[in-house]
Amino acid sequence: MAVLAQNLSRGAPRWLARHETLLAAILVVALVILGSFNERFLTIDNLLNQGRLMTEVGLIALPMTFVIVTGGIDLSVGSIVGLCAITLGYSWKTFGFPLPLAILFAIAVGGLAGFVNGLLITRIRVPPLIMTIATLALYRGLAEGVSQAHSVRGYPEWFFFVGQGQWLGVPTQLWILLVAIVVAGVALDRTTFGRTLYAIGANETAARFSGLSVDRVKLIVYSLSGLMAGVSAWVLVSRVTTTRSDMGIGYELDVIAAVVLGGTSIFGGSGTIWGTAIGLAMIQLLKNGLALTGVKGDATIVVIGAVLIASVLIASSLQRRREYGA
Amino acid sequence: MNAKLMTTVASAILAMTLATAGARAADHWDGGDDLAVNPLACGAGPAAPAAAQPYDGGQATGAPDKAGKPITLVDVPKLIGIGYFNATSKGIQDAAKELGNVTATTDGPTEAKIDEQIKFIDNYITRGVDGILFAANDPVAIAPVLKKALSKGIHVVGYDANSTPDAREWFVNQSPFNGIAKAMIDSMAKEIGEDKSFAIVTSTFTTPNQARWIAEMQAYAAKCHPKLKWLETVEAQEDNVLSFNQATTLINKYGDKLSGLFGMTSVATPASAEAVTKAKLCGKVAVVGLATPNAMKPYVNAGCVKSVVLWNPVDLGYAATYVMRAVVDGKLKPGATSVDAGKLGKLNVINGSEILLGAPFIFDKSNINTFDF
């Protein structure tokens, strides 16, 4: 009996795998059911298009998984998207940067915005929740201040390749997302950096005493979060062909929902990129499938909320079984 | 480090950002886009008809011929669940019932977000409908998805808020921006006099319609009422409490200098009227604005507000549905000069590919109680 219990508690990674397996199974079942209601749902065309639409949120969900694994949170990502979009548009149109440079500059501004979050969180020990609520307002205010109600339009045709074009039949931005998922997944699963994130989330004090450079890793993680929000802004501007200061409003909630649905514990210490990817696909496809089946928008968000609650219940009951069971 | 202190500092930063985001002095307004302002002629009388322009809308490619046959439409407004778009939706249903061969559903985001609206339209393209009616949250951002609809043979007609012309076939214009601006400024000048001061409560400086109206109001006031003084324009989202607070702040800040308030949204106007009522300044501070009659009845009946400017949103939805039917039936083709819109009679084509609903309507004490929306 004792051996069995030991085996079970040592099987933590296996439990994590089980949560994702379960989620993937639910996803497949949901796909089949929704597909049987509407023949236009399970088509390559529609699925690829949904991939296109979920890329912006997906790109931010990857570093957000890192952040939440360390026991932190970043609520400012939606505002960073707005700030980067405005930076892109203004540095190109008003300051006369060549467009490729403007794109890089916007992404760098995103990284800087994340770096500022990380700096204050690690150096002055502002709780991440409060710090990023403050910058949620601050960065949005900057975006509105710079843009002064103007939207930037009239981008050249080549600029739309990322947001509207395709490569080998797959939407361009979906390639970016897929590569980012693999890189982030390997980084979290297989590197010292990834192990450090889990260690910080499980017990920050212990991680410090173990000689891990907790602050530096956190700084990297929040900077990455801002940087990816910048990339997301680039993809979004390219997809919708215009720049407005209200872009990305509410993204933080979509992103966190995908991460948490994917099995990452909001208290830190556990979670995977693969889970986040499944969570992301699940929310997007549920919304799309329900819409195609004729469920209206307001009812769809109720279903999404119910699915989130159910998944958290399943996850916590699995965890209890792991801790007290056998 | 003292975490509590930093929390306080962070909250202070937050409060400051929120507080500073909302006001802007009356410098130059250009409507948030690159279009030129076009103020109407001063004084009463109908505007001279604009010169005919060539058709500049798009075309649905390979649309099946469904002339006279039943069609399914979807209506995607800026957002759902507010009085204004409930009214346009009612107009769409009225027209559908009258026509008999149109099935229409209204569906859209619960918040006015551009990318949410795009996703809704995208889903309906996949699902397959015969026509899409829309009110755009952003004229350019919505264009790619509308062009996609056109390319799949789906007819596209806009109302209330336009897209770029080539992304839809027709747009039902409730009232040209300069017409609304003229009605607003003329009403204000009539109520407070030519040499007084006013302030504006709007939604945000980025909202396309509001930004455009303000730009046109500035141009028209400069041309026809040059002595009117413009004090300040404040943002209040489309939020009741915030609008009331902003209007109250303006009243306290300017005191006797303030003679009039403009409300630019259906939320800001009643909230401004409420603020004036609470400050016991009825008759001293005039409120003129865009609003639905139901929200304004108490203030108009009490004599605190004299003019409410708007078009009839039920008619707007109704006209959009008739326009769509005419497009599907092949009765409204590029180059047409008018279209038959049921009980509204013939509506004229303006600006190449827009259908004009009519001049703005001014609700006052004598007529407001006959409307219910």
Interface residues (C-beta under 8 A of the other chain):
Chain A: N38 R40 D45 N46 N49 L53 E56 L120 I124 R125 V126 P127 I130 M131 I133 A134 A137 L138 R140 G141 E144 G145 S147 Q148 A149 H150 S151 R153 Q164 L236 R239 V240 T241 T242 R244 S245 D246 M247 I249 G250 K287 N288 A291 L292 G294 K296 G297 D298 I301
Chain B: M1 A3 M6 T7 A10 S11 I13 L14 T17 L18 T20 A21 R24 G32 D33 D34 I80 G81 T105 D107 G108 P109 T110 E111 K113 I114 D115 I118 K119 F120 D122 N123 Y124 T126 R127 G128 D138 V140 A141 A143 P144 T204 F205 T206 A211
